[in-house]
Structures are given as C-alpha cells and as structure tokens.
Amino acid sequence: MTALEGVKVICVGQFYFAPYCSMLMARLGADVIKVEAPEGDPYRRLPAVDKDGTSVQFRFLNSGKRTIRLDLKNPAGQEVLRNLARNADVVVQNLSPGAMDRFGLGYEQLSEVNPRLIMASGTGFGSFGPYAGEPAMDLTIQARTAIMSTTGFEDGPPVRTGPSVVDFMAGTHLVAGVLAALYQRTRTGRGQHVEVSLQDAIIPSLTSNIAGLINSEGASPERTGNRHGGMAVAPYNAYEASDGWVTVLCPTDAHWRRLCELMNDPATEGSRFADMKGRCAHMDEVDAVVTRWTRTRSKDDLARTLKSANIPCAPVVTLPELLHDPHVRERGILREVADEQGTFTTLGSPLFLSDSPMVEPLRSGALGEHTDEVLAGELGMSAEEIAKLRDADVI
C-alpha cells in the first residue's frame, strides 16, 4: 500500500506553493482533487508548453490530480466545496489573503462540518504580524527576506535566485505540517489548522549568512558571490576549468591538506594557510592558487580527481546537462511517462519510503475534466443536479 492510501485531499491552490504540497501528497498515494476557478489556474496559461500544448509548469505541479472547475464566488460553488470538505481529510489552499474566510470556507467554518479536517494554508507572511495579509509571490518574498540582497557578487546588484526556492521550500514545509497533523489526529481524533508562510520557510536558509553578520558585527558583505555565505570557509567557490566551472570546498584542514597535495603549488606553503581562520583571512590568495590549478583541467577531470581524494566538489552543470543526467533519470525526479496519448515529462517525488511505493503520475487533467466524476462519486449528485450547476456556470 502507499503511505497516504485512503487520504482525500482538496487542493484549492494555484501557482506553485500549495500545488507542490498537494503534488507530494499525490505521489504518496493521496487522492487529490484540484479545485480551479472558472478561468483555471493561472499557470495553465503560461507560454512554455509541452508537446500536446499543456503548460509545462502546470503539468509538473498537477499531474496525477483530479481536476474540477468550481466558482467559489458563487454561493452554490461554496456549498459544493463545503460538502466535499465533509468527507475530506485535508484542504490545502494558498488563495489571496482572507479569500477562504470571505467565501465562508475558512478553517473555523469547515471544521464545524468536519471536526477531523486539516486545513493547510500557505500564506505570504502568516496570519499575524505587521505584514500579515499582504499579497506575496516568490520574487517579492526573496526581496523582503534578504534572499536577493545575499545573492550575487559584492560589487553587483541584488539578484533573485535562479530557481523558485521560496515557493518550493514553503511547499515542502507545508506538507510536513500536514503529515504531522495527520499523525496527531490518530491520537486526538481532531483536525487542526496548519499554516506556513513563505517568509518563515525561507529565512532558516540564511543561517550561514546571519551567522557571518553576527560574528563580524555587521562588517561581513551581504553578497558573497559563490563564496561561503558567512565567509567562514575557504576554499569555497566556483573555480574556472578549461571547459566550464567546478565547485570546490574544504570544510576542514584535512581537506585542505589533501587539496594541496593535488595542486603541488609552492604558494600553499607557509603558516598563513594552515588553518581555516588563516585561509579565510587570505581568501583572495587561496582562490587565486586554486584557480591556477583548475584552469589547466576539464571540469569532469577535476571532479574525478577531487572525489578520489575525498574533497567535496562538483562540476557546474548546465540545464541541458541536468535533463540528461543519468543519475537524475534513474532517481526518477524528472519522469518521462507514457500513456495512450503519447509521452510527457513531469515531476516524480523526492520522497522515498522503503515500504510505500510512489504513485506513478498521470497526465494532468483538462480544466474541469473530472468535475462530473467527483460530484457524482463524492457527493452522490445526479446528472440533473450537475447539469443545473453547469447551466448556472458554477462548474
């Protein structure tokens, strides 16, 4: 059996945050019903599309879910969701601040019809504090939480991270909260409200940067490029190779000594590089020595040589290289799935459980594709009742 077999999830989510949370639960075996507004999830309309015209971003986050079209601004649509929540285990949502409460579908209202229900709310800044209620997206949170001011090089402008780290880190936090609440419910019989904010989820990733700031009493640069965020480890950088770049770091003096043996450079001799404090004090010199060596060799050769000496390293991989990486393919986090319509690419799961198989993702449904199936199967609605809702443009 799968880990979440029998768990029913209603996802009233859009963009990345809540959909990633519910996607992870779908891969763990939960039955996830994705509720979309009449116009659909905004990411359905992004221009990057797969071979069949489906938004790649939408497919990555929503394959394997049943999809229904439902107007939550309409009282009849609100009643449909309320009835679905009666028999659900989890409702995941990241609508605009206060929207679920305005619809009469907040945790307090839904827990009245289902005391065992767990509501998982993804927010920008949480339900309290000076910024509570402000709208937020990955980029704005990166700006507000010093992710941008710590990304890039000291003499350059602040830079957003390449990937959407805030949304996905927050989605992972949210699923952890849901799983904890499901476990607690086995002992109490009661559901609860789980809340994760984008801001809270990303700030712990600044641990090294904050430590460096505190240790230097504000003298450490905010943006350290590819160097350690707290400027507390050297060497620690991306170094130029003959055909690209390779990352090298020496977290201990023993790692440094092994690197010195490989480089065989007289410049490494002397007490100033003997310990981490000295290497950090002479970081420019350390980087110059390492670069002199790495420039003479290819990134793959460097990676093999450094790994043989047990020195942490990796070639800097490009996106095309990543898509064809044999390890990535074997792990299945990027999956090529074949069905009667052909093949499509989507996400697998980063979660591996020894006694619980991952659910193979199915093609993401069209807008409202499973509406009739869900309303008839979950709520016992007749064809006439469903037709009436459709005529009223509720579904």
C-alpha positions in Angstrom: 0.0 0.0 0.0 1.0 3.6 -0.4 1.8 5.9 2.6 -1.3 8.1 2.1 -3.7 5.5 0.7 -7.3 6.5 1.6 -6.4 10.1 2.4 -8.6 12.5 0.5 -7.1 16.0 -0.3 -8.9 19.0 -1.7 -6.4 21.5 -3.2 -7.7 25.0 -3.7 -4.3 26.1 -4.8 -2.7 27.9 -7.6 0.8 28.8 -8.9 3.5 26.7 -7.1 3.1 26.8 -3.3 0.0 24.8 -2.5 0.1 22.7 -5.7 3.5 21.4 -4.9 2.4 20.5 -1.4 -0.6 18.5 -2.8 1.5 17.0 -5.6 3.8 15.5 -3.0 0.8 14.0 -1.2 -0.5 12.7 -4.5 2.8 10.9 -5.1 2.5 9.4 -1.7 -0.9 7.9 -2.6 -3.4 10.5 -1.6 -6.5 11.2 -3.7 -6.1 14.8 -4.6 -8.9 16.8 -6.1 -7.7 20.1 -7.6 -10.3 22.9 -7.5 -9.9 25.6 -10.1 -11.7 28.9 -10.6 -13.8 29.1 -13.8 -10.8 30.5 -15.7 -8.5 27.9 -14.4 -5.1 28.0 -12.6 -3.2 31.0 -14.0 -0.3 28.7 -14.7 -2.4 26.8 -17.3 -1.9 29.9 -19.5 1.9 30.2 -19.3 3.5 30.2 -22.8 6.0 27.3 -22.1 4.0 24.3 -23.3 4.6 20.6 -23.8 4.2 18.6 -27.0 0.4 18.5 -26.5 0.0 22.2 -25.8 -0.2 21.8 -22.0 1.7 24.3 -19.8 4.9 22.6 -18.6 4.8 24.3 -15.2 1.1 23.3 -14.7 1.8 19.7 -15.6 4.8 19.4 -13.3 2.8 20.5 -10.3 -0.6 19.0 -11.1 -0.2 15.6 -12.9 -1.9 12.8 -11.0 -4.7 15.0 -9.6 -8.4 15.0 -10.4 -9.5 18.5 -11.6 -12.8 20.2 -11.1 -14.0 23.6 -12.2 -15.8 25.5 -9.4 -16.8 29.1 -8.9 -16.2 29.8 -5.2 -17.5 33.3 -5.5 -20.9 31.8 -6.1 -22.8 30.5 -3.0 -23.7 27.3 -4.9 -20.0 26.7 -5.5 -19.2 27.4 -1.9 -21.8 24.8 -0.9 -20.2 22.2 -3.2 -16.8 22.8 -1.6 -18.3 22.7 1.9 -19.8 19.3 1.0 -16.6 18.0 -0.4 -14.8 19.0 2.8 -17.3 17.0 4.9 -15.6 13.8 3.8 -12.1 15.1 3.1 -9.0 14.7 5.3 -7.1 17.8 4.1 -7.9 21.1 2.4 -4.8 22.8 1.0 -5.1 26.4 -0.1 -3.0 29.4 -1.0 -5.6 31.8 -2.3 -5.2 35.6 -1.8 -5.2 36.6 1.9 -8.6 36.2 3.5 -10.3 34.8 0.4 -11.4 31.5 2.0 -12.9 33.3 5.0 -14.8 35.7 2.7 -16.2 32.6 0.9 -17.3 31.2 4.2 -14.8 28.4 3.8 -12.2 29.2 6.4 -10.9 26.7 8.9 -13.5 27.7 11.6 -16.4 27.2 9.2 -15.1 24.0 7.6 -14.2 22.4 10.9 -17.8 22.8 12.0 -18.9 20.4 9.3 -15.9 18.2 9.7 -14.0 18.3 13.0 -11.4 15.9 11.7 -10.5 18.1 8.8 -7.0 19.5 8.5 -6.7 22.8 6.7 -3.3 23.7 5.3 -2.9 27.4 4.5 0.0 28.7 2.5 0.4 32.4 3.0 3.0 35.1 2.2 3.6 36.4 5.7 1.3 34.4 8.0 -1.9 35.3 9.9 -0.3 37.8 12.4 2.5 40.4 12.4 2.8 43.8 10.6 2.8 42.2 7.1 0.0 39.7 7.7 -2.5 39.9 4.8 -0.1 41.3 2.3 0.0 39.5 -1.1 3.2 37.8 -1.9 5.0 35.8 -4.6 8.4 34.1 -4.7 10.1 37.2 -6.1 8.6 39.6 -3.6 9.5 37.3 -0.7 13.0 37.0 -1.9 13.2 40.8 -1.8 11.6 41.1 1.6 13.7 38.4 3.3 17.2 39.3 2.2 17.5 36.4 -0.2 18.1 38.8 -3.0 20.5 41.0 -1.0 22.6 38.0 -0.2 22.6 36.6 -3.8 25.1 37.9 -6.3 28.5 39.4 -6.0 29.5 42.1 -3.6 30.1 44.7 -6.3 26.9 43.9 -8.2 23.2 44.4 -7.7 21.0 42.1 -5.7 19.9 39.1 -7.7 16.9 36.7 -7.4 17.9 33.0 -7.2 17.6 31.1 -10.4 15.0 28.6 -9.2 11.9 29.5 -7.2 13.4 28.4 -3.9 10.8 30.2 -1.8 7.7 28.5 -3.2 9.1 25.0 -3.2 10.8 25.2 0.2 7.5 26.5 1.6 5.5 23.8 -0.1 7.8 21.2 1.5 7.3 22.8 4.9 3.5 22.7 4.4 3.4 19.0 3.6 5.5 18.3 6.7 2.9 20.2 8.7 0.1 18.3 7.2 1.7 14.9 7.8 2.3 15.9 11.5 -1.3 17.0 11.8 -2.5 13.7 10.3 -0.3 11.8 12.8 -1.6 13.8 15.7 -5.2 13.2 14.6 -4.7 9.4 15.0 -4.3 10.2 18.7 -6.8 13.0 19.2 -9.4 12.4 16.5 -9.4 16.1 15.8 -8.1 18.1 12.8 -6.4 21.4 13.0 -5.2 24.4 11.0 -1.7 24.2 9.6 -0.1 27.5 8.5 3.2 28.0 6.7 4.3 31.4 5.4 6.7 31.9 2.5 8.8 34.2 4.7 9.1 31.8 7.6 10.0 28.9 5.4 12.9 30.6 3.6 14.6 32.6 6.5 16.2 29.4 8.0 18.2 29.0 4.8 20.0 32.2 5.7 21.7 30.6 8.7 25.3 30.9 7.4 24.7 34.5 6.2 23.2 35.6 9.5 25.9 33.9 11.5 28.6 35.7 9.4 26.8 39.0 10.0 26.6 38.4 13.8 30.2 37.2 14.0 31.6 40.2 12.1 29.3 42.7 13.8 28.0 43.8 10.5 31.3 44.0 8.7 30.8 40.9 6.5 29.5 41.7 3.0 25.9 40.6 2.4 26.5 39.3 -1.1 29.4 36.9 -1.2 29.0 35.5 -4.8 30.0 31.9 -4.8 31.8 32.1 -1.6 30.5 30.9 1.8 27.6 33.0 2.9 29.2 33.6 6.3 32.7 34.0 4.8 33.8 31.2 7.2 35.1 28.5 4.9 38.0 28.7 2.4 38.4 27.5 -0.2 34.7 27.6 -1.0 33.9 28.8 -4.5 33.2 28.0 -8.1 36.5 27.8 -9.9 37.2 28.2 -13.6 38.1 25.0 -15.5 39.3 24.6 -19.1 35.7 23.9 -20.3 33.4 25.4 -17.6 33.4 25.6 -13.9 33.8 23.4 -10.9 32.9 23.9 -7.3 35.4 23.1 -4.6 35.2 23.4 -0.8 37.5 22.4 2.0 35.4 22.3 5.2 38.3 21.0 7.4 42.1 21.5 7.5 42.5 17.8 6.4 40.6 18.5 3.2 42.9 21.5 2.5 46.0 19.4 3.1 44.8 16.8 0.6 44.0 19.6 -1.9 47.5 21.0 -1.5 49.0 17.6 -2.3 47.0 17.5 -5.6 47.8 21.1 -6.6 51.5 20.8 -5.6 51.8 24.6 -5.7 54.7 26.2 -3.6 52.3 29.1 -2.9 50.4 27.0 -0.4 53.4 26.6 1.9 53.5 28.7 5.0 51.5 29.1 8.1 49.0 31.7 6.8 47.0 28.9 5.1 47.5 26.3 7.8 44.1 26.7 9.4 40.6 27.9 8.5 41.0 31.2 10.2 44.1 32.0 8.2 42.6 30.8 4.9 39.5 33.0 5.4 41.8 36.0 6.2 43.6 35.4 2.9 40.6 34.2 0.8 41.7 36.1 -2.4 45.1 34.4 -2.3 43.5 31.0 -1.7 41.1 31.4 -4.6 44.0 32.5 -6.9 46.0 29.4 -6.1 43.1 27.0 -6.6 42.1 28.8 -9.9 45.7 28.4 -11.2 45.3 24.7 -10.9 41.7 24.2 -12.0 42.2 26.3 -15.2 44.5 23.6 -16.6 42.0 20.8 -16.5 38.4 20.0 -17.6 35.6 20.1 -15.0 34.9 16.4 -15.3 38.5 15.5 -14.8 38.7 17.8 -11.8 35.6 16.3 -10.3 37.0 12.8 -10.6 40.4 13.8 -9.2 38.9 15.7 -6.3 36.4 12.9 -5.5 39.3 10.4 -5.4 40.9 12.5 -2.7 37.5 12.8 -0.8 37.3 16.5 -1.3 33.8 17.9 -1.7 33.3 19.1 -5.3 31.0 19.1 -8.3 31.1 20.3 -11.9 28.8 23.2 -12.5 26.1 21.5 -14.6 24.0 23.4 -17.2 20.3 22.9 -17.6 20.6 20.7 -20.8 23.2 18.6 -19.0 20.8 18.2 -16.0 18.0 17.0 -18.2 20.2 14.2 -19.5 22.0 13.4 -16.3 21.9 9.6 -15.8 21.6 9.8 -12.0 18.7 12.3 -12.3 16.9 10.0 -14.7 17.5 6.8 -12.6 16.2 8.5 -9.5 13.1 9.5 -11.3 12.6 13.0 -10.1 12.2 14.0 -13.7 9.9 11.4 -15.3 9.1 10.5 -18.9 5.6 9.0 -18.6 3.9 7.1 -21.5 0.2 6.8 -21.8 -2.3 6.3 -24.6 -1.8 9.9 -25.7 2.0 9.6 -26.0 4.7 10.7 -23.6 5.0 13.6 -21.3 7.6 14.9 -18.8 6.6 15.7 -15.2 8.0 15.5 -11.7 8.4 12.3 -9.7 8.9 12.5 -6.0 11.9 13.4 -3.8 10.4 11.3 -1.0 11.4 7.6 -0.9 9.8 5.2 1.6 11.0 1.7 1.9 7.6 0.1 2.4 5.5 2.5 0.4 5.7 2.7 -3.4 5.5 6.1 -5.2 2.4 6.6 -7.3 3.2 6.9 -10.9 2.0 10.3 -12.1 -0.8 10.5 -14.6 -1.3 13.2 -17.3 -2.7 16.4 -15.7 -6.4 16.8 -16.4 -8.0 19.5 -18.6 -9.8 22.2 -16.8 -12.9 20.6 -15.1 -12.2 17.2 -16.6 -13.2 15.3 -13.5 -16.0 17.6 -12.3 -18.9 15.2 -13.1 -17.0 12.2 -11.8 -16.2 14.0 -8.5 -19.6 15.4 -7.9 -21.4 12.2 -8.7 -18.9 9.9 -6.9 -18.0 12.1 -3.9 -21.4 13.8 -3.3 -23.8 11.5 -5.0 -25.2 14.2 -7.2 -27.5 13.3 -10.0 -26.9 14.1 -13.6 -29.8 16.6 -13.4 -28.2 18.4 -10.4 -24.8 18.5 -12.1 -26.4 19.9 -15.2 -28.2 22.6 -13.2 -24.9 23.8 -11.7 -23.3 23.8 -15.2 -26.1 25.8 -16.6 -25.6 28.4 -13.8 -21.8 28.4 -14.7 -21.0 27.2 -11.1 -18.9 24.3 -12.5 
